[in-house]
Every structure is written in structure tokens, then in C-alpha cells.
């Protein structure tokens, strides 16, 4: 859904593609299979792990018929098609020792058309990797890690599943924070410190639930396995030494045969932390990190991007807490508690980035240990991001 109206009320979640119960996860469970005319995509996607190991994926993809994306007429089918084509595309580029520099037209063309309708680039982004890549084991039970399975793999295995599912459950736990944002913003308009305090406490509680889930990452995702078996396939083709000029999308006339550079999948493409930063008024210095964070919004679902931008425009919470609400001690405490939670979340993320990536022995130029899947020097960025959260606390020396 492309949100174009800047005056959409923040609590009109459907217009932003947000679920009251699931946050940035889709309101309805992702589709498990496309209509029968797309069976060829489904068949190869289902066999992806076997085809990669056998070294036959590229041949299989090159033998695909060129299927029109025209019959994909609903958000659910478009999002599943985007997921399948993203996995096929990344499998094609990264599935053999030498990276492919050209994506064949039988997936490049429909991939471009689907991505255009969804408002983001034709590359594997967080939305396809996590938001649209899960199913509940028991549809009567909540979206939680002990009731989830993922729909699509590259190589398969517990480590890959767990890495993705941790992110899915974090998104589910963030729903409480997202629900509280419109209330918090409105409370400032109403000059109501009590309601604002309650909303900020809800945001803080949600962040703490996210932290609990993030800490579970090592339970089934081993750093060595992640680095060597999971991470290689989620890189993009921007700032990657294996494809320094990018990748050509054969048959996509819009690109005029030129190689394109798109960033790979990364949690920075989730709307959670940007939305929380926006509502709290966390300021990011105008430097390369800020430029990168703004670029990551191009990879979000368009509605999520619009929500973050709307919150940025409308939230005056930081000014209210430091000004008119300064005498309301519980309000300041609730505000700083949110920031402390974000700081802790980012600290854990940085610790995991060090052990899962930075400390691993690089074995291929396509999987650099000093550069993130988004194509950035991630350790300095993560530290700076964390420190900016800590510096935003009010009344703390």
C-alpha cells in the first residue's frame, strides 16, 4: 500500500499497513503459496537449499519460463511473490563461488514489476526476509517464537530459522510500542502528562520484551554457522567487493542495461527503532550514519516508511518532557526509561554483531567481516547509534 497523504492520522493503522495486534508484521498471516500459474517459482523456491548444495540453482533458474506478474492482484500475493523472487535472485547471485553479475530476465523482469508495486527496490530486504516469512504452527495461538516456522530458506537448518524467527518475534513484541505512539503524540497536543506517562511506560515495557527475545539469539543460532551459512546470501550489491559495480537486471528496460547497486537485507530496514526514535525525538547527527539510516527507509514497506515520517513531523514529546512536563517526575522517568531500553537493545545488537560477524574469519570477498550486509562499516555505526540514544536522556548528567 502506497501512502501518499501526509495528513493520515497516526492511529489509522490500516492506511500505514500496520496491525493493531502485530505491529509492523502483516495483520493476516503471510500467504503460504501463490496461485497455480506461479508453480514454477514455488517449485524452485521449495528446492532452493538442495539446488544450492548441488550447484544447480543457476541452471534451474535459467530454465524458468517468463511469467507475468499481472495476476498478482492482492497485497498478500504481491508480498509472497516479492519474497520468492528475492530468494531466487539472491540465490542466483550468491549461490556459487563466483558472484553472478547478471540476473536473468525470467526473474529480473517480474521481480522489478512486483517491487515497483510494493514501493521498494528489487532486492532482498527485511520485509521479505522477516516480515513476510513466517507462519504460525497453531493459528489459534499468538505470534511468538515457540509458535512459528519460517516459510522460505536459503540453506535451511535451525540456525537460519532461528535467526529469522528472533526478528519476527521482536516485531510482534514491538506491537505494544507502536500502538502507544499515537496516544503519546496526542497527549502532548492535549497537554496531558499523565496520559503521556502511561503511553511512554507502554513503549518502555514493549522495548523490554524485545530485549528478552533478542537475548535468545544464541540459543539456536551459532556465530560460526550464521557467518558462513546464513549471512552470505543476504548481502546486496552495493559496497560489496565481489560485485563492485552492482548487478545487471537483464530485460528491465527501466535500468537501460546498467548495473544497479542495492543494499542487502539488514535489521536497519525495520520500522521499529526509527519509529521509536521519531516519537522520542532522538537526534542523529547529520553525517554518513544519518544518510544511511534515511536510505534504509527506501527498503521499508511504503506504509511503514510513511508512518515513521508522520511520527517525526507530529511528535513534540521531547520538547514537552523537557519543558512543560519537566515538573512531572514520573513523565521524565518514563521518557528516560524508553531511551535506556533502546540503548540496551542497541548494546546487545552491537555485542552480537561483534561475535557473529566482526570476530569471524573472513573466507570470501563477498562476505566481508568488517562490512555489514547493508554495505556499511557496521561496528562504528552501531556504537554511534547507541551513544546518540544515551545522549538524548533528559536531566541526566
Secondary structure, 3 states (H helix, E strand, C coil): CCCCCCCCCCCCHHHHCCECCCECCCCCCCCCCCCHHHHHHHHHHHCHHHHHHHCCHHHHHHCCCCCCHHHCCCHHHHHHHHHHHHHHHHHHHHCCCCCCCEECHHHHHHHHHHHHHHCCCCCCCHHHHHHCCCEECCCCCCCCHHHEECCCCCCCCHHHHHHHHHHHHHHHHCHHHHHHHHHHHHHHHCCCHHHHHHHHHHHHHHHHHHHHHHHHHHHCCCHHHHHHHHHHHCCCCCCCHHHCCCEEECCCHHHCCCCECCCCCCHHHCHHHHHHHHHHCCCCCCCHHHHHHHHHHHHCCHHHHHHHHHHHHHCCHHHHHHCCCCCCHHHHHHHHHHHHHHHHHHHHHHHHHHHHHHCCCCCCHHHCCCCCCCCCCHHHHHHHHHHHHHHCCCCCC
